Amino acid sequence: MSQIPPRWDLSNIYASLDDPKLQADMQAVIAQTQQLTEFYQSELLTLAGKDQPLSEVLAQRLNELVDELNTLLEKTYTIGSYLYLNISTNSFDKQAEQLLSRFQIDMVPLDNLLVQLRKWLGQVQRALPEALQQPGSANQHAFFLLEEAEQSRYLMSEAEEMLANELTLSGGTAWGQLQGVLTSQKTAEFELEGKVQQLPMPALINLRSHPSAEVRERAYQTEMVVWEELKEPLAACLNGVKGESLTLDKKRGRRDSLHASLDLSRIDEDTLEAMFSAVRASLPNFRRYFQGKANYLGMPQLPWWSLLAPLGKSTQTYSFDEARELILTYFGSFSPELANFAHTAFAKNWIDAEQRPGKRGGAFCDSIPGVKESRVMCNFDGSLDQVFTLAHELGHGFHNYCAYKAGKTPLQTRTPMTLAETASIMCETIVFNAIHNTISDPQEELAILETNLSGSAEVVVDIYSRFLFEKEVFARRAKSTLAADEISEVMLWAQREAYGDGLDPNMLHKYMWTWKPHYYSPQFAFYNYPYTFGLLFATGLYAIYAQRGAEFVPEYMQLLASTGEAKPVDLAARFGINIRDQAFWQSSLDVLGSRIERYLSLGQ
């Protein structure tokens, strides 16, 4: 891989951090928030005091509320995304850090107002169904308004909610930001290809897919040393985030932190249990895959540092240009519109793929409603796995594109992670199947199956371990803070439960909790199972596409455009899928099981 992966262009959002338009928009948000607050106080509160407000009057007020909120949120989401995009790729940028801090403080009044509006919608909840039958913006946003009214039951008092909004900036949110700074700015000295380098942690972690076992093992051992040095401050971060979540969930009348997460994901416990029951039943099959991989590598048991080791003819690395052409070709086999979207993303520099110090690990896609575009961040190292990651994140971008094309507003695009991950994993599936269908050489097939199965195992098996880990951490954190070593022991326990005899029990990864940002969001606990949902739901949808062909695509795009306006159970039903039935999840896992069988047969 000779070409340097690109950095993104943010200049059409704002010219720079010093752009007068950015400053003007930040001031406009403050003024618009004040105007909306006055509207709430003068026009909405009076309706809440009536036993049954006139539906025509309520509908008109709701229309005005929805329109004003959409205008305001489009601007706030754009500003927030722009500042986060700067920091995520350069945590050394103190100007961006200070601007984001200032913006977060400026947003507290809006956060408080949203609490007041949710409470007000709960107070007029009985009158909403009739009012929402009236034509207008409120009718078009009925799902949002009814969901907010329903969730109002989990509010503390107004004063407590406002205090929580202010305190999180120096509490859970600050702890999460500290985790990001610590992990993004840390580098490690590592010898690679005869040269000693200072590698940022994402680059070091990416060496887990290096073709050399010696390099993979050294990278793993180096990583253990780094996280051992940082474990105490990162444990403080985790304790701070989980402590805040526990306190607020209890005060809000939640059963537990999983309850809040399920509501954010718009699924119920029956759905989660149906999915995880199927996952647990599939674990022996995945363990056969791990054992088979160990045999391919000539190892008695698979160590953690070889989970992503390449096999077969997979020593090829891809330049970024080669990855682009591959993705464009295979996206086009599914839908010309998907390929055209991806072409725009590449051509207009919407992607930041270069590995460098100060840049966060992992990958994400962010929506920029002010310009109706997306931006993708990844840490591209030329591996096939990173090609799939790029396809994954472009899938999120295509999801945003479908919503923008359909004219959806910010309030209509509040998508749960369960469905967001469906869109991204569908694009991974498209690329995998397209490549797999063109292969005749067994060694090439082994390589592509290995890349796919290692990713699927991570989403099914490792995500299950992360779910077990987080559940246990919450249970213990409710009693006291956890020492760093105790957190690591919980991580090891969870990995043993999920991986069983598939891995070498002496070569697990007790510090997985340190660098995964998913654990450090006070607003969304259990930021893990939606990935499993997305993989298995996308697998089921792809099976339908395989049967129906091109006529499936418009319905799929309509699904993506509607993910903020219905629950997953209802959207899935459009395709004849019952997500509360374990049989559906098992059918998707059976597809992965057939790949495991083919993978193992190649070694016979």
Sequence and secondary structure as in RCSB ss.txt:
>XXXX:A:sequence
MSQIPPRWDLSNIYASLDDPKLQADMQAVIAQTQQLTEFYQSELLTLAGKDQPLSEVLAQRLNELVDELNTLLEK
TYTIGSYLYLNISTNSFDKQAEQLLSRFQIDMVPLDNLLVQLRKWLGQVQRALPEALQQPGSANQHAFFLLEEAE
QSRYLMSEAEEMLANELTLSGGTAWGQLQGVLTSQKTAEFELEGKVQQLPMPALINLRSHPSAEVRERAYQTEMV
VWEELKEPLAACLNGVKGESLTLDKKRGRRDSLHASLDLSRIDEDTLEAMFSAVRASLPNFRRYFQGKANYLGMP
QLPWWSLLAPLGKSTQTYSFDEARELILTYFGSFSPELANFAHTAFAKNWIDAEQRPGKRGGAFCDSIPGVKESR
VMCNFDGSLDQVFTLAHELGHGFHNYCAYKAGKTPLQTRTPMTLAETASIMCETIVFNAIHNTISDPQEELAILE
TNLSGSAEVVVDIYSRFLFEKEVFARRAKSTLAADEISEVMLWAQREAYGDGLDPNMLHKYMWTWKPHYYSPQFA
FYNYPYTFGLLFATGLYAIYAQRGAEFVPEYMQLLASTGEAKPVDLAARFGINIRDQAFWQSSLDVLGSRIERYL
SLGQ
>XXXX:A:secstr
  S       TTT S TT HHHHHHHHHHHHHHHHHHHHIIIIIHHHHTSSS  HHHHHHHHHHHHHHHHHHHHH
HHHHHHHHHHHHHH TT HHHHHHHHHHHHHTHHHHHHHHHHHHHHHHTGGGHHHHTTSSSHHHHTHHHHHHHHH
HGGG   HHHHHHHHHHGGGTHHHHHHHHHHHHHH EEEEEETTEEEEEEHHHHHHGGG S HHHHHHHHHHHHH
HHHHHHHHHHHHHHHHHHHHHHHHHHTT S HHHHHHHHHT  HHHHHHHHHHHHHHHHHHHHHHHHHHHHHT S
SB GGGTT   SS      HHHHHHHHHHHHHHH HHHHHHHHHHHHTT EE    TT  SS EEEEETTTTEEE
EE    S HHHHHHHHHHHHHHHHHHHHHHTT  GGG    HHHHHHHHHHHHHHHHHHHHTT   HHHHHHHHH
HHHHHHHIIIIIHHHHHHHHHHHHHHHTTS   HHHHHHHHHHHHHHHHGGGB TTS  TTHHHH GGGG TT S
  SHHHHHHHHHHHHHHHHHHHHGGGHHHHHHHHHHTTTSS HHHHHHTTT  TTSHHHHHHHHHHHHHHHHHHH
HTT 
